[in-house]
Amino acid sequence: MNIGYRIAEMRKRKKLSQQELADKLFVSDKTISSWEANRTEPSLAFVAKMSEVFDCNISYLVYGEIKRNDIETEIRFKLTEKEYKELELFFKNNAIVLGENKQLDIYFQPTYRAFIDHEKIQNKEEIKEWLRIGKRGNKFILNYKNWHVNYCDEYEVELDNNENLMKIFTVLGLEELIKVEKVRKTYCYQEKYEIALDSIKDLGYFIEIEVKKYSESILNEYDTLLKMAKDFHLNLDLIDNRGYPYLLIEQKYNNME
């Protein structure tokens, strides 16, 4: 199923004709027909408007059903500026542009159970857990990740009051580790993958490729990610899933030595 099929499906669920949906979006019924037939694709702005009309998630219209809500399967690579610009041009021409935004992530850990410390950095240990508050526009999102071999458990919730949560963290003994500032450009590729091109303050350029629609086992999906990375001429030896906060802290410690 593709985005055109899902637009038609949701329109019919709401018992709207193509003309009625067109009137709500201030476009012609021919435009709706073209989208549903996959002759053209709606912009992200129209996808967002349709999600409000249909009372569904934007992710559903773009990706379809996400079968594994609490599992994340992705790979990340460090890029040169030249590679970043080449991939940016490729995805502009071959994927759905989902948007560009500035993000601020603040990472925390319990004082009594360190997720990351100087000793772990020195020993090149992988970090298995992250707890962060992320700012996305005017929203704050609390996110927890626990990494396994080729995927991670992920849970998140939108915050109504960030200030009160910070006070709770202080009472519970959670300390701030580091802040990550980035500009993220996001794309939907082949109606299955979310591509994030990141420019990280003090770190450089990266690409993240994440499975958003599962059709195979986790291991098979991961193998497919590796094949895709090769198609993008990415060096598999440069896979680095340790996370931006780890890399920033590692860099900080190395500069102190």
URSUL-V373593 format. One record per residue. N is the residue number from 1. RES is the residue in three letters. NEAR is the number of other ideal C-beta (glycine too) atoms within 10 Angstrom. Layout:
N/RES/NEAR
N/RES/NEAR
This chain:
1/MET/10
2/ASN/11
3/ILE/22
4/GLY/19
5/TYR/13
6/ARG/21
7/ILE/22
8/ALA/17
9/GLU/17
10/MET/19
11/ARG/20
12/LYS/10
13/ARG/11
14/LYS/14
15/LYS/7
16/LEU/17
17/SER/12
18/GLN/18
19/GLN/12
20/GLU/14
21/LEU/23
22/ALA/17
23/ASP/14
24/LYS/14
25/LEU/16
26/PHE/9
27/VAL/16
28/SER/13
29/ASP/14
30/LYS/10
31/THR/17
32/ILE/26
33/SER/16
34/SER/16
35/TRP/24
36/GLU/19
37/ALA/11
38/ASN/12
39/ARG/9
40/THR/11
41/GLU/16
42/PRO/22
43/SER/11
44/LEU/16
45/ALA/10
46/PHE/18
47/VAL/20
48/ALA/13
49/LYS/16
50/MET/23
51/SER/17
52/GLU/10
53/VAL/15
54/PHE/19
55/ASP/9
56/CYS/16
57/ASN/11
58/ILE/14
59/SER/17
60/TYR/16
61/LEU/20
62/VAL/20
63/TYR/20
64/GLY/18
65/GLU/10
66/ILE/14
67/LYS/9
68/ARG/15
69/ASN/7
70/ASP/9
71/ILE/16
72/GLU/14
73/THR/19
74/GLU/18
75/ILE/20
76/ARG/19
77/PHE/21
78/LYS/18
79/LEU/21
80/THR/10
81/GLU/10
82/LYS/9
83/GLU/18
84/TYR/19
85/LYS/13
86/GLU/14
87/LEU/21
88/GLU/17
89/LEU/10
90/PHE/14
91/PHE/20
92/LYS/11
93/ASN/7
94/ASN/10
95/ALA/17
96/ILE/20
97/VAL/14
98/LEU/19
99/GLY/11
100/GLU/10
101/ASN/13
102/LYS/12
103/GLN/15
104/LEU/14
105/ASP/20
106/ILE/19
107/TYR/24
108/PHE/19
109/GLN/20
110/PRO/14
111/THR/10
112/TYR/8
113/ARG/8
114/ALA/15
115/PHE/17
116/ILE/22
117/ASP/14
118/HIS/14
119/GLU/9
120/LYS/16
121/ILE/17
122/GLN/12
123/ASN/7
124/LYS/8
125/GLU/13
126/GLU/10
127/ILE/20
128/LYS/12
129/GLU/16
130/TRP/23
131/LEU/18
132/ARG/20
133/ILE/19
134/GLY/17
135/LYS/17
136/ARG/14
137/GLY/8
138/ASN/5
139/LYS/11
140/PHE/20
141/ILE/15
142/LEU/17
143/ASN/15
144/TYR/14
145/LYS/17
146/ASN/12
147/TRP/18
148/HIS/10
149/VAL/8
150/ASN/16
151/TYR/17
152/CYS/19
153/ASP/13
154/GLU/16
155/TYR/11
156/GLU/13
157/VAL/10
158/GLU/9
159/LEU/17
160/ASP/9
161/ASN/10
162/ASN/15
163/GLU/9
164/ASN/10
165/LEU/15
166/MET/17
167/LYS/11
168/ILE/11
169/PHE/18
170/THR/11
171/VAL/8
172/LEU/11
173/GLY/11
174/LEU/17
175/GLU/12
176/GLU/13
177/LEU/21
178/ILE/17
179/LYS/13
180/VAL/22
181/GLU/16
182/LYS/17
183/VAL/13
184/ARG/18
185/LYS/20
186/THR/20
187/TYR/20
188/CYS/23
189/TYR/16
190/GLN/11
191/GLU/16
192/LYS/17
193/TYR/20
194/GLU/20
195/ILE/23
196/ALA/17
197/LEU/21
198/ASP/21
199/SER/17
200/ILE/18
201/LYS/13
202/ASP/11
203/LEU/16
204/GLY/14
205/TYR/19
206/PHE/20
207/ILE/22
208/GLU/16
209/ILE/21
210/GLU/16
211/VAL/24
212/LYS/19
213/LYS/20
214/TYR/16
215/SER/10
216/GLU/11
217/SER/9
218/ILE/16
219/LEU/12
220/ASN/11
221/GLU/20
222/TYR/17
223/ASP/13
224/THR/17
225/LEU/19
226/LEU/15
227/LYS/8
228/MET/17
229/ALA/18
230/LYS/11
231/ASP/8
232/PHE/15
233/HIS/9
234/LEU/20
235/ASN/11
236/LEU/10
237/ASP/7
238/LEU/11
239/ILE/15
240/ASP/14
241/ASN/15
242/ARG/17
243/GLY/20
244/TYR/22
245/PRO/21
246/TYR/22
247/LEU/19
248/LEU/20
249/ILE/21
250/GLU/17
251/GLN/13
252/LYS/13
253/TYR/13
254/ASN/10
255/ASN/7
256/MET/7
257/GLU/6
